[in-house]
Amino acid sequence: VFGRQVVQPIVDKVQPGTAAADAGFQHGDRILSVDGQAISDFLDVQRIVSENDGTPLTIMVARSGAQVVLHAVPRLVEVDDPIGGKDKQPRLGLQSTENTTLVRFGPVAATGLAVKHTWYIVDQTMTYLTRVVSGRESTRQLSGPIGIMKVSGDVAHLGFLPLINLAAVLSVSIGLLNLFPIPVLDGGHLLYYACEAVLGRPLGERAQEVGFRIGLALVLCLMLLATFNDLARFNLF
């Protein structure tokens, strides 16, 4: 199995007036760790920053043969999401280059990388949903079939590998959604099985019927909201 082995990211550009500029980042800094977590690629930095709630990050960089400790507080910045909407996300204000080489991974290493990236998608999804429920994020980021078609078309122009990566992200996201404990989804069936295990008997037909109706209503509402967001991005409302 082939893949990209990435060395610690190197700061290529520090955007002026950003958290990174205030922290003292310089061109050529190699990011070694963030809050004690070793950095193997820029995805690690993005993951940690995206989960930040406004607390200072302790970042160790290699500079001119020495190790330098910097402190930065990511700032919320409005950015364009892949489906044409707007979103506020924590940002440091760094642009990075990475030293990469194409290497061959064995089955164990490839599985480890797959688990790592799958967990990253799950973690980001659950973090976003938690913030939506708590009112810290907007539902405008939700997208339906129209948005997925637009993103797929845009990514297809970038090449086959980015398209495969998008397919993997969508597959994991849909699989995660399907496991939610909502009747009519597979997670709903698992919920009923759990109730049966606790009660020692199946739920009554009436209770299951009501649950399925509620679940169907929730799924339909989610689909309508996602479709509305897609149409709104095309300024149809």
Secondary structure, 3 states (H helix, E strand, C coil): CEEEEECCCEEEEECCCCHHHHHCCCCCCEEEEECCEECCCHHHHHHHHHCCCCCCEEEEEEECCEEEEEEECCEEEEEECCCCCEEEEEECCEEEECCEEEEECCHHHHHHHHHHHHHHHHHHHHHHHHHHHCCCCCHHHCCCHHHHHHHHHHHHCCCHHHHHHHHHHHHHHHHHHHCCCCCCCHHHHHHHHHHHHHHCCCCCHHHHHHHHHHHHHHHHHHHHHHHHHHHHHCCCC
